[in-house]
Amino acid sequence: MEELILSILVHNSAGVLTRVSGLFSRRGYNIDSLTVGPTNTEGISRMTVVAHGNQQILEQIEKQLRKLEDVIEIFALPSEISVYRELVMIKVEADCSTRADIVSIVDIFRAKIVDVSPDSMVIEVTGTHNKINGLLAMLDGFNIVEIVCTGLAGISRGLNNFEINKKENRG
């Protein structure tokens, strides 16, 4: 199975998220990750969608997304020319006997401890899947109570032409 990461520029209007996610569910495709946020252009949002499938399914997903009225443009974000990050917060059970070991692991991964209580710590880590999975593997011997993930965000490297105004004037 191949991974597809798309950066989708959409009009920031009511129901656009429902229409995009509905397209996936109607076709029986799964969204592995979905993040949405505003862009530097008023009224335009960027969705980063991660999906898996064979080449034919992934091509079909992109074609179907292009047909949606709210979609302005779609850019594939291949790993060789893109930067990806995800934010994960991990709540770990921690007492006086385990706290120093957890802090050492957190430091190695350049993560942050954002909350401490008498019986737990909350760790914040930002990075690639490999970095996050590495930290989770090192914390495997501790009691991980809860994990919260933001979903993948991605951007292309360099000064590629992602000018929204040019894209809108085409159609």
DSSP file with accessible surface (Angstrom, degrees, kcal/mol):
  #  RESIDUE AA STRUCTURE BP1 BP2  ACC     N-H-->O    O-->H-N    N-H-->O    O-->H-N    TCO  KAPPA ALPHA  PHI   PSI    X-CA   Y-CA   Z-CA
    1    1 A M              0   0  180      0, 0.0     2,-0.2     0, 0.0    53,-0.2   0.000 360.0 360.0 360.0 135.0    0.0    0.0    0.0
    2    2 A E  E     -A   53   0A  94     51,-2.3    51,-2.1     2,-0.0     2,-0.4  -0.639 360.0-126.9 -96.7 156.6    1.2    3.4   -0.9
    3    3 A E  E     -A   52   0A  91     -2,-0.2     2,-0.5    49,-0.2    49,-0.2  -0.858  18.0-163.6-104.4 138.0    0.8    6.6    1.1
    4    4 A L  E     -A   51   0A  24     47,-3.2    47,-2.3    -2,-0.4     2,-0.5  -0.986   4.0-172.5-121.1 125.4   -0.7    9.8   -0.5
    5    5 A I  E     -A   50   0A   8     -2,-0.5    72,-2.9    45,-0.2     2,-0.4  -0.980  11.5-174.1-119.0 119.1   -0.3   13.1    1.2
    6    6 A L  E     -AB  49  76A   2     43,-2.7    43,-2.4    -2,-0.5     2,-0.6  -0.926  21.3-153.2-117.1 139.3   -2.2   16.0   -0.4
    7    7 A S  E     -AB  48  75A   3     68,-3.2    68,-2.8    -2,-0.4     2,-0.5  -0.959  24.1-168.1-104.9 117.4   -2.3   19.7    0.4
    8    8 A I  E     -AB  47  74A   0     39,-3.3    39,-2.8    -2,-0.6     2,-0.5  -0.938  13.7-152.0-117.4 121.4   -5.7   20.9   -0.6
    9    9 A L  E     +AB  46  73A   0     64,-2.8    63,-3.2    -2,-0.5    64,-1.3  -0.808  27.8 173.2 -89.8 127.3   -6.6   24.6   -0.9
   10   10 A V  E     -AB  45  71A   0     35,-2.6    35,-2.7    -2,-0.5     2,-0.3  -0.929  39.8 -99.3-133.0 156.0  -10.3   25.1   -0.3
   11   11 A H  E     -A   44   0A  72     59,-2.2     2,-1.8    -2,-0.3    33,-0.2  -0.598  41.6-121.1 -69.8 134.5  -12.7   28.0    0.1
   12   12 A N        +     0   0  102     31,-3.2     2,-0.3    -2,-0.3    -1,-0.1  -0.587  63.5 136.1 -81.8  84.3  -13.3   28.5    3.8
   13   13 A S    >   -     0   0   46     -2,-1.8     3,-1.7    57,-0.0     4,-0.3  -0.902  62.6 -80.2-131.4 159.7  -17.0   28.0    3.8
   14   14 A A  T 3  S+     0   0   97     -2,-0.3    -1,-0.0     1,-0.2    -2,-0.0  -0.322 112.5  15.4 -60.6 132.5  -19.5   26.1    5.9
   15   15 A G  T 3> S+     0   0   32      1,-0.0     4,-2.4     3,-0.0    -1,-0.2   0.354  84.3 118.1  90.1  -5.4  -19.7   22.4    5.1
   16   16 A V  H <> S+     0   0   12     -3,-1.7     4,-2.4     1,-0.2     5,-0.2   0.917  78.2  49.8 -63.7 -39.6  -16.4   22.1    3.1
   17   17 A L  H  > S+     0   0   79     -4,-0.3     4,-2.8     1,-0.2     5,-0.3   0.924 110.8  50.3 -63.6 -40.8  -14.9   19.7    5.7
   18   18 A T  H  > S+     0   0  103      1,-0.2     4,-2.6     2,-0.2    -1,-0.2   0.907 110.5  49.6 -63.3 -41.5  -18.1   17.5    5.5
   19   19 A R  H  X S+     0   0  101     -4,-2.4     4,-1.6     2,-0.2    -1,-0.2   0.910 113.6  45.3 -66.7 -40.7  -18.0   17.4    1.7
   20   20 A V  H  X S+     0   0    0     -4,-2.4     4,-1.3     2,-0.2    -2,-0.2   0.961 118.0  41.7 -67.8 -49.6  -14.3   16.4    1.6
   21   21 A S  H  X S+     0   0   44     -4,-2.8     4,-2.2     1,-0.2    -2,-0.2   0.878 111.7  57.4 -67.2 -32.9  -14.6   13.8    4.3
   22   22 A G  H  X S+     0   0   12     -4,-2.6     4,-2.9    -5,-0.3     5,-0.2   0.864 100.0  58.1 -63.5 -36.0  -18.0   12.6    2.8
   23   23 A L  H  X S+     0   0    3     -4,-1.6     4,-1.3     1,-0.2    -1,-0.2   0.929 108.2  46.8 -58.6 -44.0  -16.3   11.9   -0.5
   24   24 A F  H  <>S+     0   0    3     -4,-1.3     5,-2.7     1,-0.2     4,-0.5   0.939 114.3  45.8 -64.3 -47.5  -13.9    9.5    1.3
   25   25 A S  H ><5S+     0   0   84     -4,-2.2     3,-1.0     1,-0.2    -2,-0.2   0.900 109.3  54.3 -67.7 -38.6  -16.7    7.7    3.2
   26   26 A R  H 3<5S+     0   0  153     -4,-2.9    -1,-0.2     1,-0.2    -2,-0.2   0.845 113.2  43.5 -61.8 -33.5  -19.0    7.4    0.2
   27   27 A R  T 3<5S-     0   0   98     -4,-1.3    -1,-0.2    -5,-0.2    -2,-0.2   0.451 116.0-114.1 -91.2  -4.0  -16.2    5.7   -1.8
   28   28 A G  T < 5 +     0   0   67     -3,-1.0     2,-0.3    -4,-0.5    -3,-0.2   0.745  68.0 142.0  78.1  22.4  -15.1    3.5    1.1
   29   29 A Y      < -     0   0   49     -5,-2.7     2,-0.4    -6,-0.2    -1,-0.3  -0.734  44.6-133.3 -96.0 148.4  -11.7    5.2    1.5
   30   30 A N        -     0   0  114     22,-0.3     2,-0.6    -2,-0.3    22,-0.5  -0.808   4.7-141.9-102.3 139.2  -10.1    5.8    4.8
   31   31 A I        -     0   0   39     -2,-0.4    20,-0.2     1,-0.2     3,-0.1  -0.894  12.7-172.0 -95.7 119.0   -8.5    9.1    5.9
   32   32 A D  S    S+     0   0   72     18,-2.7     2,-0.3    -2,-0.6    19,-0.2   0.827  73.0   1.5 -78.3 -34.3   -5.4    8.3    8.0
   33   33 A S  E     -C   50   0A  19     17,-1.4    17,-2.6   118,-0.1     2,-0.3  -0.980  61.7-176.8-155.0 142.3   -4.9   11.9    9.0
   34   34 A L  E     +C   49   0A  53     -2,-0.3     2,-0.4    15,-0.2    15,-0.2  -0.962   5.6 173.0-146.0 122.0   -6.7   15.2    8.3
   35   35 A T  E     -C   48   0A  27     13,-2.0    13,-2.5    -2,-0.3     2,-0.4  -0.978   7.2-171.3-127.3 146.9   -5.6   18.7    9.4
   36   36 A V  E     +C   47   0A  72     -2,-0.4    11,-0.2    11,-0.2    -2,-0.0  -0.998  15.0 147.9-138.6 139.0   -7.2   22.0    8.4
   37   37 A G  E     -C   46   0A  28      9,-1.7     9,-3.1    -2,-0.4    -2,-0.0  -0.986  45.6 -84.8-162.0 163.6   -6.2   25.6    9.0
   38   38 A P  E     -C   45   0A 116      0, 0.0     7,-0.2     0, 0.0     2,-0.2  -0.289  37.7-143.5 -69.6 157.5   -6.3   29.0    7.5
   39   39 A T        -     0   0   29      5,-2.0     5,-0.1     2,-0.5     4,-0.1  -0.474  36.2 -91.3-104.8-174.2   -3.7   30.2    4.9
   40   40 A N  S    S+     0   0  154     -2,-0.2     2,-0.5     2,-0.1     5,-0.1   0.451 108.9  80.6 -80.4   2.6   -2.2   33.6    4.5
   41   41 A T  S >  S-     0   0   41      3,-0.2     3,-1.9   123,-0.0    -2,-0.5  -0.948  91.0-116.6-111.0 122.1   -5.0   34.4    2.0
   42   42 A E  T 3  S+     0   0  196     -2,-0.5     3,-0.1     1,-0.3    -2,-0.1  -0.262  97.7  18.5 -58.4 135.2   -8.3   35.4    3.6
   43   43 A G  T 3  S+     0   0   39      1,-0.2   -31,-3.2    -4,-0.1     2,-0.4   0.430 103.8 102.7  85.8  -0.2  -11.1   33.0    2.9
   44   44 A I  E <   -A   11   0A   6     -3,-1.9    -5,-2.0   -33,-0.2     2,-0.3  -0.957  48.2-171.7-119.3 132.6   -8.8   30.1    1.9
   45   45 A S  E     -AC  10  38A   7    -35,-2.7   -35,-2.6    -2,-0.4     2,-0.5  -0.837  15.7-136.2-116.5 159.3   -8.0   27.2    4.1
   46   46 A R  E     -AC   9  37A  61     -9,-3.1    -9,-1.7    -2,-0.3     2,-0.4  -0.971  14.0-164.8-116.9 128.0   -5.5   24.4    3.6
   47   47 A M  E     -AC   8  36A   1    -39,-2.8   -39,-3.3    -2,-0.5     2,-0.6  -0.920   5.5-158.0-106.2 136.3   -6.3   20.8    4.3
   48   48 A T  E     -AC   7  35A   6    -13,-2.5   -13,-2.0    -2,-0.4     2,-0.4  -0.979  17.5-174.0-112.2 118.4   -3.6   18.2    4.6
   49   49 A V  E     -AC   6  34A   2    -43,-2.4   -43,-2.7    -2,-0.6     2,-0.5  -0.949  11.1-164.4-118.1 132.8   -5.0   14.7    4.0
   50   50 A V  E     +AC   5  33A   4    -17,-2.6   -18,-2.7    -2,-0.4   -17,-1.4  -0.971  18.5 163.3-116.6 128.8   -3.1   11.4    4.4
   51   51 A A  E     -A    4   0A   2    -47,-2.3   -47,-3.2    -2,-0.5     2,-0.3  -0.956  22.9-145.7-139.9 157.7   -4.5    8.3    2.8
   52   52 A H  E     +A    3   0A  73    -22,-0.5   -22,-0.3    -2,-0.3     2,-0.3  -0.935  39.0 106.8-123.3 149.7   -3.2    4.8    1.9
   53   53 A G  E     -A    2   0A   3    -51,-2.1   -51,-2.3    -2,-0.3     2,-0.1  -0.947  65.9 -58.3 168.6-179.6   -4.1    2.5   -1.0
   54   54 A N     >  -     0   0   78     -2,-0.3     4,-2.4   -53,-0.2     5,-0.2  -0.306  61.6 -95.6 -77.5 170.1   -2.9    1.1   -4.3
   55   55 A Q  H  > S+     0   0   88      1,-0.2     4,-2.4     2,-0.2     5,-0.2   0.884 123.8  52.7 -56.1 -41.1   -2.0    3.5   -7.1
   56   56 A Q  H  > S+     0   0  148      2,-0.2     4,-2.1     1,-0.2    -1,-0.2   0.929 110.6  46.5 -64.2 -43.9   -5.4    3.3   -8.7
   57   57 A I  H  > S+     0   0   56      2,-0.2     4,-2.5     1,-0.2    -2,-0.2   0.932 112.5  50.1 -64.2 -43.9   -7.3    4.1   -5.5
   58   58 A L  H  X S+     0   0    7     -4,-2.4     4,-2.0     1,-0.2    -2,-0.2   0.903 110.8  48.9 -65.1 -39.2   -5.0    7.0   -4.8
   59   59 A E  H  X S+     0   0   90     -4,-2.4     4,-2.4    -5,-0.2    -1,-0.2   0.905 110.9  51.5 -64.3 -39.6   -5.4    8.5   -8.3
   60   60 A Q  H  X S+     0   0   64     -4,-2.1     4,-2.7    -5,-0.2     5,-0.2   0.908 106.7  53.6 -64.8 -41.1   -9.2    8.1   -7.9
   61   61 A I  H  X S+     0   0    1     -4,-2.5     4,-2.4     1,-0.2    -1,-0.2   0.949 110.8  46.1 -57.9 -49.2   -9.1   10.0   -4.6
   62   62 A E  H  X S+     0   0   48     -4,-2.0     4,-2.0     1,-0.2    -2,-0.2   0.924 112.8  49.7 -63.0 -43.1   -7.3   12.9   -6.2
   63   63 A K  H  X S+     0   0  120     -4,-2.4     4,-0.8     1,-0.2    -1,-0.2   0.915 112.3  47.6 -61.7 -43.7   -9.6   13.0   -9.3
   64   64 A Q  H >< S+     0   0   19     -4,-2.7     3,-0.7     1,-0.2     4,-0.5   0.896 109.7  52.8 -66.6 -39.2  -12.7   12.9   -7.1
   65   65 A L  H >< S+     0   0    0     -4,-2.4     3,-1.5     1,-0.2     6,-0.2   0.899 102.9  58.6 -62.5 -38.7  -11.4   15.7   -4.8
   66   66 A R  H 3< S+     0   0  112     -4,-2.0    -1,-0.2     1,-0.3    -2,-0.2   0.768  99.2  60.3 -62.7 -24.2  -10.7   17.9   -7.8
   67   67 A K  T << S+     0   0  152     -4,-0.8    -1,-0.3    -3,-0.7    -2,-0.2   0.668  79.5 106.2 -78.6 -16.4  -14.4   17.7   -8.8
   68   68 A L  S X  S-     0   0   32     -3,-1.5     3,-1.2    -4,-0.5   -48,-0.0  -0.450  71.6-136.1 -69.7 135.8  -15.6   19.3   -5.5
   69   69 A E  T 3  S+     0   0  181      1,-0.3    -1,-0.1    -2,-0.2   -58,-0.0   0.827 101.2  53.2 -60.5 -36.9  -16.8   22.8   -5.9
   70   70 A D  T 3  S+     0   0   17    -60,-0.1   -59,-2.2   -54,-0.1     2,-0.5   0.633  85.9 100.2 -76.7 -14.3  -15.0   24.2   -2.8
   71   71 A V  E <   +B   10   0A  20     -3,-1.2   -61,-0.3    -6,-0.2     3,-0.1  -0.623  42.9 176.2 -80.2 124.2  -11.6   22.8   -3.9
   72   72 A I  E     -     0   0A  24    -63,-3.2     2,-0.3    -2,-0.5   -62,-0.2   0.874  65.8 -18.5 -89.6 -49.0   -9.3   25.4   -5.5
   73   73 A E  E     -B    9   0A  13    -64,-1.3   -64,-2.8     2,-0.0     2,-0.4  -0.989  53.0-145.2-158.4 155.7   -6.2   23.3   -6.0
   74   74 A I  E     -B    8   0A   4     -2,-0.3     2,-0.4   -66,-0.2   -66,-0.2  -0.994  12.4-171.5-127.9 133.8   -4.6   20.1   -4.9
   75   75 A F  E     -B    7   0A  23    -68,-2.8   -68,-3.2    -2,-0.4     2,-0.2  -0.993  19.3-135.9-125.0 125.3   -0.8   19.6   -4.5
   76   76 A A  E     -B    6   0A  52     -2,-0.4   -70,-0.2   -70,-0.2   -72,-0.0  -0.550  12.9-150.2 -71.7 144.5    0.7   16.2   -3.8
   77   77 A L        -     0   0    4    -72,-2.9     5,-0.1    -2,-0.2    -1,-0.1  -0.693  14.7-169.1-118.3  76.8    3.4   16.4   -1.1
   78   78 A P    >   -     0   0   46      0, 0.0     3,-1.4     0, 0.0     4,-0.2  -0.386  30.2-119.2 -66.0 146.7    5.9   13.6   -1.9
   79   79 A S  G >  S+     0   0   76      1,-0.3     3,-0.9     2,-0.2     5,-0.1   0.804 107.3  63.0 -60.4 -30.8    8.4   13.0    0.9
   80   80 A E  G 3  S+     0   0  145      1,-0.2    -1,-0.3     3,-0.0    -3,-0.0   0.762 117.1  27.1 -68.9 -24.2   11.5   13.9   -1.2
   81   81 A I  G <  S+     0   0   84     -3,-1.4    76,-3.1     2,-0.0     2,-0.3   0.107 113.3  74.0-124.3  22.6   10.4   17.5   -1.7
   82   82 A S  E <   -D  156   0B   3     -3,-0.9     2,-0.4    74,-0.3    74,-0.2  -0.912  62.3-138.2-136.0 161.1    8.3   18.1    1.4
   83   83 A V  E     -D  155   0B  42     72,-3.1    72,-2.0    -2,-0.3     2,-0.4  -0.982  23.3-169.0-119.2 130.1    8.5   18.7    5.1
   84   84 A Y  E     +D  154   0B  35     -2,-0.4     2,-0.3    70,-0.2    70,-0.2  -0.937   8.2 173.4-120.3 145.4    6.1   17.0    7.5
   85   85 A R  E     -D  153   0B 120     68,-2.4    68,-2.7    -2,-0.4     2,-0.3  -0.990   8.4-172.2-146.4 152.7    5.4   17.5   11.1
   86   86 A E  E     -E  127   0C  23     41,-1.6    41,-2.0    -2,-0.3     2,-0.5  -0.986  17.8-137.8-140.9 145.2    2.9   16.3   13.7
   87   87 A L  E     -E  126   0C  53     64,-0.5    63,-2.5    -2,-0.3     2,-0.4  -0.920  24.0-179.9-105.7 130.7    2.3   17.3   17.2
   88   88 A V  E     -EF 125 149C   1     37,-2.6    37,-2.6    -2,-0.5     2,-0.5  -0.995  14.8-159.0-131.6 135.6    1.7   14.6   19.8
   89   89 A M  E     -EF 124 148C  75     59,-2.9    59,-2.7    -2,-0.4     2,-0.5  -0.966  11.9-167.0-112.1 132.8    1.0   14.9   23.6
   90   90 A I  E     -EF 123 147C   0     33,-2.6    33,-3.0    -2,-0.5     2,-0.6  -0.982  10.0-154.2-124.6 121.2    1.7   11.9   25.7
   91   91 A K  E     -EF 122 146C  71     55,-3.0    54,-2.5    -2,-0.5    55,-1.4  -0.866  20.3-174.5 -95.8 123.0    0.5   11.6   29.3
   92   92 A V  E     -EF 121 144C   0     29,-2.9    29,-2.2    -2,-0.6     2,-0.2  -0.958  29.9-116.5-121.2 135.6    2.8    9.2   31.2
   93   93 A E  E     +E  120   0C  97     50,-2.9     2,-0.3    -2,-0.4    50,-0.3  -0.530  46.4 172.7 -65.3 129.9    2.4    7.9   34.7
   94   94 A A        +     0   0    1     25,-1.8     2,-0.2    -2,-0.2    23,-0.1  -0.970  14.9 169.5-148.9 129.1    5.4    9.3   36.7
   95   95 A D    >>  -     0   0   74     -2,-0.3     4,-2.3    24,-0.1     3,-1.0  -0.630  58.0 -77.1-121.6-172.6    6.4    9.3   40.3
   96   96 A C  T 34 S+     0   0  121      1,-0.3     4,-0.5    -2,-0.2    23,-0.0   0.832 128.7  53.2 -58.0 -32.2    9.6   10.2   42.0
   97   97 A S  T 34 S+     0   0   91      1,-0.2    -1,-0.3     2,-0.1     4,-0.2   0.743 119.7  30.3 -79.0 -22.0   11.3    7.0   41.0
   98   98 A T  T <> S+     0   0   34     -3,-1.0     4,-2.1     2,-0.1     5,-0.2   0.613  95.5  87.2-110.3 -15.2   10.5    7.2   37.3
   99   99 A R  H  X S+     0   0   53     -4,-2.3     4,-2.6     1,-0.2     5,-0.2   0.898  88.6  49.5 -57.0 -46.1   10.5   11.0   36.7
  100  100 A A  H  > S+     0   0   68     -4,-0.5     4,-2.2     1,-0.2    -1,-0.2   0.896 110.5  50.9 -64.1 -39.3   14.3   11.4   36.0
  101  101 A D  H  > S+     0   0   94      2,-0.2     4,-1.9    -3,-0.2    -1,-0.2   0.910 111.2  48.1 -64.3 -41.4   14.3    8.5   33.5
  102  102 A I  H  X S+     0   0    0     -4,-2.1     4,-2.8     2,-0.2    -2,-0.2   0.933 109.7  52.4 -65.7 -43.4   11.4   10.0   31.6
  103  103 A V  H  X S+     0   0   47     -4,-2.6     4,-2.5     1,-0.2    -1,-0.2   0.909 107.7  52.7 -59.9 -40.3   13.1   13.4   31.6
  104  104 A S  H  X S+     0   0   67     -4,-2.2     4,-1.8     2,-0.2    -1,-0.2   0.925 111.0  46.0 -61.7 -43.6   16.3   11.9   30.1
  105  105 A I  H  X S+     0   0   20     -4,-1.9     4,-1.6     2,-0.2    -2,-0.2   0.931 111.4  52.1 -64.6 -44.8   14.3   10.2   27.3
  106  106 A V  H  <>S+     0   0    1     -4,-2.8     5,-2.4     1,-0.2    -2,-0.2   0.916 108.6  51.5 -59.1 -42.1   12.4   13.4   26.6
  107  107 A D  H ><5S+     0   0  107     -4,-2.5     3,-1.5     1,-0.2    -1,-0.2   0.897 104.3  56.4 -63.2 -41.0   15.7   15.4   26.4
  108  108 A I  H 3<5S+     0   0  124     -4,-1.8    -1,-0.2     1,-0.3    -2,-0.2   0.894 111.9  42.7 -58.5 -38.0   17.2   12.9   23.9
  109  109 A F  T 3<5S-     0   0   41     -4,-1.6    -1,-0.3    -3,-0.2    -2,-0.2   0.321 110.3-121.6 -92.6   8.2   14.2   13.5   21.5
  110  110 A R  T < 5 +     0   0  212     -3,-1.5    16,-0.2    -4,-0.2    -3,-0.2   0.868  65.1 143.5  51.1  39.1   14.2   17.2   22.0
  111  111 A A      < -     0   0   12     -5,-2.4     2,-0.4    -6,-0.2    14,-0.2  -0.363  44.0-122.5 -92.6-179.2   10.6   17.0   23.3
  112  112 A K  E     -G  124   0C 129     12,-2.8    12,-3.5    -2,-0.1     2,-0.7  -0.966   3.3-134.3-129.0 147.2    9.1   19.1   26.1
  113  113 A I  E     +G  123   0C  53     -2,-0.4    10,-0.2    10,-0.2     3,-0.1  -0.897  28.1 174.2 -96.1 117.3    7.5   18.4   29.3
  114  114 A V  E     +     0   0C  69      8,-2.6     2,-0.3    -2,-0.7     9,-0.2   0.545  62.0  23.4-105.7  -8.8    4.5   20.7   29.4
  115  115 A D  E     -G  122   0C  87      7,-1.2     7,-2.7     2,-0.0     2,-0.4  -0.960  57.8-171.7-157.6 139.7    2.8   19.6   32.6
  116  116 A V  E     +G  121   0C  81     -2,-0.3     5,-0.2     5,-0.2    -3,-0.0  -1.000   9.4 169.5-133.0 133.2    3.8   17.8   35.7
  117  117 A S  E >   -G  120   0C  31      3,-2.9     3,-0.6    -2,-0.4   -23,-0.1  -0.844  52.6 -92.8-129.4 172.1    1.6   16.5   38.5
  118  118 A P  T 3  S+     0   0  119      0, 0.0   -22,-0.2     0, 0.0     3,-0.1   0.808 124.5  25.2 -58.3 -25.0    2.4   14.3   41.5
  119  119 A D  T 3  S+     0   0  108    -24,-0.1   -25,-1.8     1,-0.1     2,-0.3   0.374 124.2  28.1-122.9   4.2    1.5   11.1   39.5
  120  120 A S  E <   -EG  93 117C  16     -3,-0.6    -3,-2.9   -27,-0.3     2,-0.3  -0.986  52.0-149.0-157.2 167.5    2.0   12.0   35.8
  121  121 A M  E     -EG  92 116C   3    -29,-2.2   -29,-2.9    -2,-0.3     2,-0.5  -0.983  14.4-141.6-137.4 147.9    3.8   14.1   33.2
  122  122 A V  E     -EG  91 115C  21     -7,-2.7    -8,-2.6    -2,-0.3    -7,-1.2  -0.964  18.9-161.4-112.3 124.9    2.6   15.4   29.8
  123  123 A I  E     -EG  90 113C   0    -33,-3.0   -33,-2.6    -2,-0.5     2,-0.5  -0.873   3.8-157.3-106.5 136.7    5.2   15.3   27.1
  124  124 A E  E     +EG  89 112C  49    -12,-3.5   -12,-2.8    -2,-0.4     2,-0.4  -0.959  15.5 176.3-113.4 126.7    4.9   17.4   23.9
  125  125 A V  E     -E   88   0C   1    -37,-2.6   -37,-2.6    -2,-0.5     2,-0.4  -0.997  10.4-168.9-132.2 135.6    6.8   16.2   20.8
  126  126 A T  E     +E   87   0C  65     -2,-0.4     2,-0.3   -16,-0.2   -39,-0.2  -0.986  41.1  76.0-120.9 133.4    6.8   17.7   17.4
  127  127 A G  E    S-E   86   0C   2    -41,-2.0   -41,-1.6    -2,-0.4     2,-0.1  -0.996  73.6 -32.2 165.6-161.5    8.3   15.9   14.4
  128  128 A T     >  -     0   0   54     -2,-0.3     4,-2.4   -43,-0.2     5,-0.2  -0.297  60.7-100.7 -82.0 169.7    8.1   13.2   11.9
  129  129 A H  H  > S+     0   0   78      1,-0.2     4,-3.1     2,-0.2     5,-0.3   0.894 123.3  55.0 -57.3 -40.5    6.4    9.8   12.3
  130  130 A N  H  > S+     0   0  133      1,-0.2     4,-2.2     2,-0.2    -1,-0.2   0.914 108.8  46.0 -62.5 -43.7    9.9    8.2   12.9
  131  131 A K  H  > S+     0   0   58      2,-0.2     4,-2.3     1,-0.2    -1,-0.2   0.938 115.5  46.1 -64.2 -45.9   10.8   10.7   15.7
  132  132 A I  H  X S+     0   0    9     -4,-2.4     4,-2.6     1,-0.2    -2,-0.2   0.931 113.7  48.1 -64.7 -44.7    7.4   10.2   17.4
  133  133 A N  H  X S+     0   0   92     -4,-3.1     4,-2.3    -5,-0.2    -1,-0.2   0.876 110.0  54.0 -64.5 -34.8    7.5    6.4   17.0
  134  134 A G  H  X S+     0   0   23     -4,-2.2     4,-2.0    -5,-0.3    -1,-0.2   0.928 109.8  46.5 -63.9 -44.5   11.1    6.4   18.4
  135  135 A L  H  X S+     0   0    0     -4,-2.3     4,-1.8     2,-0.2    -2,-0.2   0.939 112.1  50.4 -63.2 -44.7   10.0    8.3   21.5
  136  136 A L  H  < S+     0   0   40     -4,-2.6     4,-0.3     1,-0.2    -1,-0.2   0.890 108.8  52.6 -61.8 -37.7    7.0    6.1   22.0
  137  137 A A  H >< S+     0   0   67     -4,-2.3     3,-1.1     1,-0.2     4,-0.2   0.912 109.4  48.9 -64.4 -40.8    9.3    3.0   21.7
  138  138 A M  H 3< S+     0   0  101     -4,-2.0     3,-0.5     1,-0.2    -1,-0.2   0.799 111.3  49.9 -69.4 -27.7   11.6    4.4   24.4
  139  139 A L  T >< S+     0   0    0     -4,-1.8     3,-2.1     1,-0.2    -1,-0.2   0.413  80.6 104.5 -87.9   3.1    8.6    5.1   26.7
  140  140 A D  T <  S+     0   0  131     -3,-1.1    -1,-0.2    -4,-0.3     4,-0.2   0.812  73.9  56.6 -57.2 -32.5    7.3    1.6   26.2
  141  141 A G  T 3  S+     0   0   79     -3,-0.5    -1,-0.3    -4,-0.2     2,-0.2   0.588 100.1  73.2 -78.1  -7.5    8.5    0.5   29.7
  142  142 A F  S <  S-     0   0   45     -3,-2.1     2,-1.1    -4,-0.0   -48,-0.1  -0.637  97.1 -98.0-101.8 163.6    6.4    3.2   31.3
  143  143 A N        -     0   0   90    -50,-0.3   -50,-2.9    -2,-0.2     2,-0.7  -0.699  34.9-159.6 -85.0 101.3    2.7    3.4   31.7
  144  144 A I  E     -F   92   0C  49     -2,-1.1   -52,-0.2   -52,-0.2     3,-0.1  -0.732  10.3-177.2 -80.8 118.6    1.4    5.6   28.9
  145  145 A V  E     -     0   0C  81    -54,-2.5     2,-0.3    -2,-0.7   -53,-0.2   0.862  60.7  -2.4 -86.8 -39.2   -2.0    6.8   30.1
  146  146 A E  E     -F   91   0C  97    -55,-1.4   -55,-3.0     2,-0.0     2,-0.4  -0.995  52.7-159.9-157.5 146.5   -3.1    8.8   27.1
  147  147 A I  E     -F   90   0C  77     -2,-0.3     2,-0.4   -57,-0.2   -57,-0.2  -1.000   7.6-173.2-131.6 132.9   -1.9   10.0   23.6
  148  148 A V  E     -F   89   0C  70    -59,-2.7   -59,-2.9    -2,-0.4     2,-0.4  -0.996   7.1-169.5-126.5 127.8   -3.3   12.9   21.6
  149  149 A C  E     -F   88   0C  72     -2,-0.4   -61,-0.2   -61,-0.2     3,-0.1  -0.918  19.6-154.7-118.9 145.3   -2.2   13.6   18.0
  150  150 A T        -     0   0   75    -63,-2.5  -116,-0.1    -2,-0.4   -62,-0.1   0.738  47.1-114.6 -83.9 -27.4   -2.9   16.6   15.8
  151  151 A G        -     0   0    9    -64,-0.4   -64,-0.5  -118,-0.1    -1,-0.2  -0.221  45.4 -53.0 101.5 160.7   -2.5   14.9   12.5
  152  152 A L        -     0   0    1    -66,-0.1     2,-0.4    -2,-0.1   -66,-0.2  -0.446  45.0-168.5 -76.3 138.0    0.1   15.5    9.9
  153  153 A A  E     -D   85   0B  50    -68,-2.7   -68,-2.4    -2,-0.2     2,-0.3  -0.972  14.3-178.5-119.5 141.6    0.9   19.0    8.5
  154  154 A G  E     -D   84   0B  10     -2,-0.4     2,-0.3   -70,-0.2   -70,-0.2  -0.980  15.4-179.2-142.9 154.9    3.0   19.3    5.4
  155  155 A I  E     -D   83   0B 109    -72,-2.0   -72,-3.1    -2,-0.3     2,-0.1  -0.984  32.2-108.5-149.2 148.4    4.6   21.9    3.1
  156  156 A S  E     -D   82   0B  14     -2,-0.3   -74,-0.3   -74,-0.2     2,-0.2  -0.452  35.3-112.4 -78.7 154.3    6.7   21.6    0.0
  157  157 A R  S    S+     0   0  143    -76,-3.1     3,-0.3    -2,-0.1    -1,-0.1  -0.515  75.9   9.2 -79.2 153.5   10.4   22.6    0.1
  158  158 A G  S    S-     0   0   65      1,-0.2     2,-0.6    -2,-0.2    -2,-0.1  -0.151 108.0 -48.8  77.3-169.5   11.6   25.7   -1.8
  159  159 A L        +     0   0  181      2,-0.0    -1,-0.2     3,-0.0    -2,-0.1  -0.419  67.5 169.2-104.1  56.9    9.7   28.4   -3.5
  160  160 A N        -     0   0   82     -2,-0.6     2,-1.5    -3,-0.3    -4,-0.0  -0.326  48.6 -97.4 -64.6 155.3    7.3   26.3   -5.6
  161  161 A N        +     0   0   86      1,-0.2    -1,-0.1     2,-0.1    -2,-0.0  -0.563  62.0 148.2 -82.6  91.0    4.5   28.3   -7.2
  162  162 A F        +     0   0   54     -2,-1.5     2,-0.5     4,-0.0    -1,-0.2  -0.101  17.7 154.8-109.0  32.0    1.5   27.9   -4.8
  163  163 A E     >  -     0   0   96      1,-0.2     4,-1.4     2,-0.1     3,-0.1  -0.474  31.6-158.8 -67.3 117.6    0.1   31.3   -5.6
  164  164 A I  H  > S+     0   0    8     -2,-0.5     4,-2.6     1,-0.2     5,-0.2   0.906  86.0  58.9 -66.5 -41.8   -3.6   31.0   -4.8
  165  165 A N  H  > S+     0   0   92      1,-0.2     4,-1.9     2,-0.2    -1,-0.2   0.909 105.6  49.2 -58.3 -41.5   -4.7   34.0   -7.0
  166  166 A K  H  > S+     0   0  112      1,-0.2     4,-0.7     2,-0.2    -1,-0.2   0.903 111.9  49.7 -63.3 -40.0   -3.2   32.4  -10.1
  167  167 A K  H >X S+     0   0   43     -4,-1.4     3,-0.7     1,-0.2     4,-0.6   0.904 110.7  49.0 -66.2 -40.8   -5.0   29.2   -9.3
  168  168 A E  H >< S+     0   0   71     -4,-2.6     3,-0.7     1,-0.2    -1,-0.2   0.871 105.4  57.7 -68.7 -34.0   -8.4   30.9   -8.8
  169  169 A N  H 3< S+     0   0  140     -4,-1.9    -1,-0.2    -5,-0.2    -2,-0.2   0.684  95.5  67.0 -72.3 -16.3   -8.1   32.9  -12.0
  170  170 A R  H <<        0   0  166     -3,-0.7    -1,-0.2    -4,-0.7    -2,-0.2   0.828 360.0 360.0 -68.2 -38.6   -7.8   29.7  -14.1
  171  171 A G    <<        0   0  107     -3,-0.7    -1,-0.2    -4,-0.6    -2,-0.2   0.476 360.0 360.0-102.7 360.0  -11.3   28.5  -13.3
